[in-house]
Amino acid sequence: MHDKNLFDYAVIRVVPRVEREEFINVGVILYCKAERFLETKYQLDTHRLLAFSPELDLDCVKENLKAIEQICMGKKEGGAIAELDLASRFRWMTSTRSTIIQMSNVHPGYTANAAETLEKLYQELVLQSKSA
């Protein structure tokens, strides 16, 4: 038996014009059942987003990202979805939708520490993608 736990993650993307399917990675959401872990980490580079899409409603984007964070944390402000169990919250947030905030496909992996893995994925998929 191995000492690592299965986890699932998705990349959080801002898709200003859904019909064009262009996006900027802004965060990561990670769920690990064995560690009872569901967290998100995100950062908005407003200058980059506005250069990408000058008409983008940044307040709307910020509100939606905050809602994702509140749902992950199970906060009352997250509404009815935040009251669900961790797996159901993750599945709800990563379901396919056609909105400004979208999730990538869900990807699995193994981890010995979900918080460290979230940070690593955030560094690789969000922060390093800014320099690409």
Summary of the structure (lengths in Angstrom):
residues: 132
radius of gyration: 14.8
end to end distance: 38.7
largest distance: 52.2
contacts: 382
relative contact order: 0.26
helix: 44%
strand: 25%
